[in-house]
Amino acid sequence: MAFIDEAIITLEAGKGGNGCLSFRREKYIPFGGPDGGNGGKGGDIIFKVDHNLNTLGKFRFQRVFRAKNGQGGAGRQMTGESAPDLLVTVPPGTVVKDTMTGNVLIDLVENDQMFCAARGGQGGKGNLCFKSSTNRAPRETTPGEPGEACQIKLELKLLADVGLVGLPNAGKSSLLAMLSSARPKIANYAFTTIEPNLGVVDLSQNEQIVMADIPGLIEGASQGLGLGHEFLRHISRCKMLLHVVDVSELADMPPAEAIDKINQELENYGGDLLGKPKIMIWNKVDLLVDKDVLNQLGEGIPISAVTEFGKKTLLDFLRK
């Protein structure tokens, strides 16, 4: 399934059942009085987090969700059956927004966490409810209430401990493949990765972290150029960042310039992305002829995702 991290859907909760107009009629009891029951409640629409999901892809095919209506009341004081709630599963990290106001309604993070996004209508009252000392044979009932209807925007922010950022073709996917069992698409051209990839990195026998390979950022990403907003959104949840820089002579631009460009986009996007804990990863050192370049760049971890040079050093750093 294609990776989808944004969707706009319509929700229509169930209508409540109508109240019943009925009078008790039995042998020898011709005027038994009112016995119309109330209507059942309409179904709610509830979002539920499922940790087995990692994309909003299913909402590409289904944009409208309708819960069932409650049943109407019946004679003999029988209340109509309430409709079942409609559960809509979403991946952890889903942000639910009101499309009219843009306000965040809830941030769904924990597995099995639930949120009622649209409430079903209450059932109407049967004529039994209107019986009084002055009105022994009421013919009044009320219809069921309509369910809530709304338009919701879902945004997915991946949950990861570590995020890989950098320019296109810096080697982020190769680094993720080296550290985990993830197998992202890798090729020697820019924009090989067009959707985030997740991998589980084993730090020790009982310790793991989740690492996210964020597609390469370009100049202007913070203003939405390319798919900048979508990619930067995922970085906001990461506990720390690994800034991957191509330091080889074949790099598209000098390392110092590449660092400045990414830092500028993180700063422009806001949300304290630039203030997150970060370590520089000097990648493709196997293609570096002049090793003195590393001394000029400052603190960082030299890596070759191809030869796995520096792998142990990086894992030790992440473990600490």
N, C-alpha and C positions, 0 to 999 in steps of 0.2 A: 504494500500500500504506500502511495506517495506520502511524503512528509507534509502535513498541513498544520500550520501553527496559528491559524486565524479563521474564524467562521462567524457568520451572522445567521441566526436562526429565529424562527417564530414559534412561540409557545401559546397553546390554547388549553387552559385547564377545563375540566369537565363541568357541565351545568348541573345544578342540583335538581333532583326530581320534584315534580309538582305535588302539592298536597291533594288529598283525595276528598271528594264530596260524597259521603255515604251515610245511610241511616240503617240502623239495625232492623231487619225484617225477618221475624221467625214466626212459626205457628203459635198462635195465641198471644203473640207480642206484636201487634200491628204498628205500634208507635214506640219503638224501642229507643229512640233518640239517636244522636249522631255517633258514628263510629269510624269516621274517615281518618286514616293514618297519615303521618308526615312522609314527605319525600326523602330519599337518601341523598347523601352528600356526593358532589362531583369529585372526580379524581384530581389529586394534586400532581404537579410535575416536579420531580425531585432529581437534582444532579447528585451523582454518587461517584466518588473517586475509585478508580480501578488501577492498581499499580501495574497491571499487565499491559496497559495501554501506554503508548508514548507519542501519539499523534492524534490530531483532530480530523483525520482523513475521512471518517465515516460521515461527517457532516457535509462533505462535498456532495453526497448522494441524497441525503435527507435533510431538508431545510425547515420542515414544519413538523411539530410534535403536538399531537392532540391526545388529551386524556379522555377517558370515557365519561359519559353522563351518569348521574345517579338515577336509580329507578323511582318511578312515582309511587306514592303511598297507595294503600288499598283498604277495602272495608275490613271490619272486625279489628280496627285499631292496628292494622299491620303497617309498619314502617317500611318504606322502600329500601332496597339494598343499596348501600353506598358503593360507588365505583372504586376499583383498585387504583392506587397511585401509579403513575407512570415513571419508572426509573430510567434516567438517561445517564449512562456511564461516560466518564471523562477521565483523561490521564491526570496524574498528579502534576501540579504546577499550573492548572487551568485558572485563569482569572476571568470572572464573570462581570460584565459591564452592562449598564443600561445604555442602549444606543441613543436614546433621546437626550440624556444629560451627560453621558460619558463617565458617570460616576461608577466606581468599583463597588459592586454589590458584595462580593466575597472573593477571597483568594483560597482556592481549594488545593491543599498541599498534602494532608495526611491521608493514608489509605483508608478507604471506607467512610471518609468524611462525607456528610450529606448536606444539601442546601435546598430548601423549597423555593423554587424560582417562580412558580405560579400556583396559587391556591384555588382549589375547586370551590364552586358555589355551595352554599348551604341548602338543604332541602326545604321545600315549602311546607307550610302547615296545613294539616287536614282540618275539616270542620269540627272535629272533636275539640280542638284547642280553643274554639270560640264559644263553647257552651258556657252559659252562665245562668244565674238564677232568674234573670229577666229575658234570656234568649235560650229557650230549651231546644229549639230546632234550627240552629244556625246553618245557613247555606253559604257561608263565607269560607274561602280557602285562599292560600297564597301560592304563587308559582315558585319554582325553584330559582335561586339566585344564579346569575351567569358566572362562569368561572373567569378568573383573571386571564387576560390576553396581553402579551407583550413581545417585544423584539429584543433579543439578547445578543450581545457580542461576546464571543469566547476568544481569549488569547492564551496561547500556551507559552509559558516560560519554563524551559527545561530545568530540572533539578539536578545539579551536578556540583561536586566538590571543587573541581578544578576545570577552568575553561582555557582552551588554547586560542590565542588571538594572534593576528599578524596579517601581513599583506598576502594577496593571492600567490600561490606557488612558493610559500616560505617553508613548506615541509610539515605542516601541522598534521595532515592525515597520515603521513609516514611515521611521525612521532607517536600518534595514537596507536597505529598498528604495531609498532615496536613494543609499546608498553602494555598492551592489552590484547585480547583475542578478537577485537573488532577488526573488520576487514573493509574499511572505506575504499571508495574508488580513488586510485592514485595514478597520476600521469604527469608528464613533464610539460604541463601548460597551465596557465592561470585559469581559475574558476572551475577546477575539476570537481571540487566540492560545492554543491549548490543547495545542500540542506544539512543541518547539524547531524553529527554522528556521536553516539554515546559508546563508551567502552568502560569496562570494569578493570581496574588496575590492582593487582595483588601486591600489597606492600609487605605483608608477612603472611604466615600461615593462617592467622585469624583476623587479619586487617585488610580491608579493601576500600577503595575510593572509586567514585564515578567521575570519569573525565569526559568533557564535551569538546569535540572538534567543531569550532564555529567557522563557517565559511569565511573566506578572506574578505577583509574590509577594504574599501576603496576610499579615496578622498571624496568627501561629501556624504559619507554614509550616515552621519549624524543628522543630515537634512533629508534623509530618505533616498539618496541616490543608490542605484542598484537595488539591493534588498536590505539596505542598511538598518532601518528601524527594526525589521524582523529579526536580524541577526544580533543586534546590540541588546535587544530585549532579553535574549537568553543569557547574556553575560551577567545581567543584573542579579541573578540568583547565585552565581558561583561564589564560593568562599574565597578563592584566590585565582589569580590568572598566571598563565605561563605565556609570556610574550615571545613568540618564535620569530627569529630573524635569520634570514639567509645571509651568511657572511662570506659566501664564496665569491670568486671573481666573476661568476656567471650570474650573479644576482641582478635583478632588474634595476635596483638603485642602491646607493651606498647605505650601509647599515644605520648610520646616524640619521640619515634622512628618513629611512623606513620607520625608525623608532619614533621620530617626531610626528610623522603623519598619523600613526596609530594613536599616540598619546593625545593628539589634537582632537581626533574623532571621539575618543572616550570622554574627554573633557567637555566637548560641545554637546554630547548627548545628555550629560547630567546624570543625576542619580548616584553620584559619588562613584562612578565606575573607575575614574582615575585614582581614587583613594583606596581601592581594594589592594590587599597584599599581592605583590607581583614579583616575579623573578624573570630575568632575561635568559632566554635559551638561544645560544649561538649555534645555529644548525648548519649542516653541510660542511663541517670543518674538514672532512675528508677531501674536499675539493679546494681547500684553502692552501695556497702556495706560501704566502707570507704569514707566518704564525704570529708575527708581532702585531698584526691587526687586532688580535684579541686583547692585548695589553692596553691598546688605545681605547677600546670600547668600554672598559670598566667591569664592574662585578656582573657575573653571569655564569652559566654552566655550558661549557662546550659540548656539543652533541653531534653525532652522525647517526641519523635514523637508519641509514643503509648498513653501516658496519656495526651498529650498536655501541659505538664508542661513547662513553659517558653515561650509559644507561644506569649503572649501579650508583653513580654519584647523584643522579637525578632522583632515583627511587629512595635513596637515603635521605635526601632533602625533603621529599614529600612525606616520608615516614615521620620525620621530626616535626 
